[in-house]
Amino acid sequence: LVKILPGSQVPVDGVVVRGASAVNESMVTGETVPSPKEVSDQVVGGTINGSGVLYVRVGAVGADTVLSKIMRVVSEAQMRRPNVQAFADRISSIFVPTVVAFAILTWTVWLIAVNEGWLGQQEVEMAGFHDSHTVAFMFGCAVLVIACPCAMGLATPTAVMVGSGVGAHHGILFKGGDVLEKGAAVDTLIFDKTGTLTTSALTVTHVLTWNDSLTSSQLLELAASAESASEHPIGKAIHAHAKIAELELHEPAAFQACAGQGLSCRLQDSVVLLGNREWL
């Protein structure tokens, strides 16, 4: 078993056997709101535990964890060749031997010219060389360096590697260089999961009451005061909204949070319960 303290990173994949908390799984699911975890729930290594303590039975470690599999996908994506790279490799397989042959031919021609005396010593010294045979060698190397298709063979795999790395940094995983290549022709994106296209910052849009004796401002004041001691993203959004509305907030007493459910506290002479419907 592994004991996961509040605020710490979950080190392994496993199943909760004791405790309750809310785990931030945004790195895997994209969900901004932490996911409640109780007994028998699955946790993923690399996610962040909330305010509760969890005891987890280890299910996968090292290369078998979800995070490692994601990293493996990124690594394998850099190895899958796009069509343009295969085309460049075919061209290079013909072009490279041709360039080498021309370089050897150039060296041979200039070597003959040197041996036959067609190139005088004065011309050699004016070119900055002391040996006429070096001139022939330098001309052959010049053809090889200038005409060698290094850029053609290296540009595409370098672009795929850099593109995959930058995409992974921004949370976008490409399953191969061929997928990255086809992405240039995409004109429509369809997302099959809601809640992931956000700014990662929750905000309050409306405050509604079902009690005529309690106004919206009073309800927001009570909720924001209670949430001032909470680290939950929803609580922070409520507290920030009350600050913008310039409401007078109070310090809660006897604050107690129930992981993944809600909280209770005392505000002046009132007991405040704030949470989901089932817990209330």
N, C-alpha and C positions, 0 to 999 in steps of 0.2 A: 504493500500500500504506500501511497505517496500523500503526504499532508501538504495542502496548498493553502498558504496564508493569504489574508486579504491584500489585494493590490499586487500580488506576485504573478509571475508568468507561469502558465501551466506547462510543466516540462515534458509531459508525455501524453499520448492518446490513451484514453481509458474510460472507465465507468465509475460514476459516483456511488459509493457504498455508504457514506454517512455525511451529513451536513447539507446545507443549502446556501446558495449564493446566486449572483447574477454575473455571467461571464461575458466579457466583450469579445465577440467573435467577428468583428467587422473585417479583419484581415482575411477571413475565409468566406463569409457570407455577404459582406457589404452592408449588413444591417447596422444602423447607428445605435439602436436601443439594445442594451445587453440582454442576453438570453438567460432566463431563469433556469437554474440547474438544481435538481433534487436527486434523491436516491434513484438509481437505475438509469439516469440520463448520461449521454455520451459527452465527453469533453475532448477538445482538440488541442494538441500541443502547440505552443506558441501564442495562444490566446491569453487574455488578461483576466484574472479573477477579480470579482468585485469586493463587497464588504464582508462576505461570509467566509467561513473556513470549510474546505472540502477535503474529504478523504477519498482518494481515487485508486481503484484497482487498475494497475498498469495493463494496457492492452497492446500497445505498440511503442517501440522506442527506435531511435536512430533512423535508419533508412526506411523503416516501415511506417513512419508517421505521415500524416496528411501533409504537413509542411515539407517534409523531405520529398514526397511525391510531386508536390508543386515545383520544387526546385529542380527535380529530375526532368519534368516537362520542359522547363526553360532550357536546361542543358541539352536535351535531345532536340529541341527546336533549332538550336544553333548548328546541329549536325545535318538536319534535313535540307537538302539542296533545292533551291528554286529552279525553275526551268531556265532562267537566264544564266544561272551559274553552270548548268549542264551544257548550255550552248557555248559559253565562254571556254569551258574545259575542252570541248570538241575542237574549237578554233585553235586553242593553245596547243593541242596535241599535233596539229599540222604546222602551225606558225612557228613554234619553237625550233623544231629541227630545221626548218627553212632558214630561220635567222642564223642559227649556228653554222649552217652550210655557207651562207653568204659571208659570215665573219671569217671563216676559214679561207674562203676564196679571196676575200679582200687582203688578208694577211699574206697569202701565197703570191698574189699579183705584185704587191708592194715589195715582198722579199725578192722576187725575180728582178724587179726594177732596181733594187739596191745592188744585187749581185752583178747585174749587167752594167752597172755604172750610170744608169739613167738619172739617178738622183745624186747630185754633187754634194761634197762635204759642206760647202758654203750654205746650201739650202737647208741641210740638216741642222747646222749651228744656228741659222736664223729661226728655225722652228723651236729652238731651245733644247735640242738633244745633242749628245756627244757621240752617239752610236747610231749608225744608219739602220741597223737591225731593230733597234728600239722603235724607230719610226714605223716600220712595217707592223710591229706588234701593237703599237698604239692605235693605228688605223683599224686593225682587226677588232680590238677591244671596243673602239668607238662604235662600230657597226653593231656589235653584240649588245652594248649597253643601251643604245638609242632605240633599236628595233625590238628588243626583247619585250614581250607582252606581259610584263609583271603587273601593271595596273589592271589589265584585263582579267588576270587570274586571281588577284588579291582583292580587288575592289568589292566584288559581290559578296564573298564570305565575310569580309570586314563589315559591310553594311548590314548584313543579316545579324551578325553578332551584336553590333552596337544597337540596332533597332530592337532586338529581343530584350537586351538588357535595359534599355530605356523604358520599354513597355512594361517590363516586370516591376521597375521602380515606381511606375504610376498605377500598378495593380492590373495591368493588361497582360495576359499570357497568350503568346502565339505558339501554336503547336508545331510550327515548322516554317522554314524559310519560304516554302511554296505558298503557305497561307498568307504570310506577310506580303508576298508578291501579288497575290490575287486581291489583297485588301485595297490596292490602288484603284481597282475598278468598282469598289463598293459605293453605291449611292444611297442606300437605305439601310438603317440599323433597326432591328426588332429585338426588344428586350422581353424575356419571358418571366421576369421576376420583378415584383414591385418593391419599392422601399430601398432600392440600391442607388438610384439616381438622385442623390441628395447633396446638400452642401455639408453634410456631417454635423450640422448644428441645428438642434430642434428649436422651434419657436412656437409661441402661443398665438393662435389666430383669433379665437373667440373665448369668452368667459360667459357661461350660461348658468342660471340658477333656477331651481324648481320650488323655491321657498320665497314667498312674498316678503317675509320678514328679514331676508338677507339679500343685500344688493350684490351686484357683480364685483364692485370694488371691495366690499367687505369679505366676500368669498376669496378673492385673489389675495387680499391682505393676510388672511388666515393661512391659506395654502403656501404662500411665499415665505411667511414667517416660519412655518413648520419645515419647509424644504431648505431653509437657510443652513441647516446643519447636515444636509444630505449631499452625497457625491453623485447621485443618479443623474443621468443626462436630462431626464424629464424634469426632475427637481430643479436643476440648474436653469432650465428654460423658463420655468414658472417664476423662479426668483429673479431672473434677469428682466422678465416682462414687468414685474412689480416695480423694479428699480426704474425702468423707463417711465412707468406711470407715476413715479415719485410718491409711492405709497409709504406710509409709516409702518415699518416692520418691527417686530419684537423678537427677542431672543427666546427660543423654546427651552423648556425645562423637562426633565425626565424623558429625554429623547431616546427612542428605541426603534431601530430599523429591523424589519423582517425581510430578509433577502428575497428578492423576486416577487414580493407581495405588496409591501407598503411600509408605513411608519406610524408611530403614535408619539404624542408629546403633549405637554401642558403649556398653554398660552394664557397667562394671567389666571383667570378663574375657570378656564374652559379646557376640556380634554379634546384634542384634535386627532382624528384618525384619517389617514390619507393613503389610498392604495387602490388596488383593483376591486372589482365588484365581488368576486368570490371571497376575497379576504375580508372585506368589510361585512 
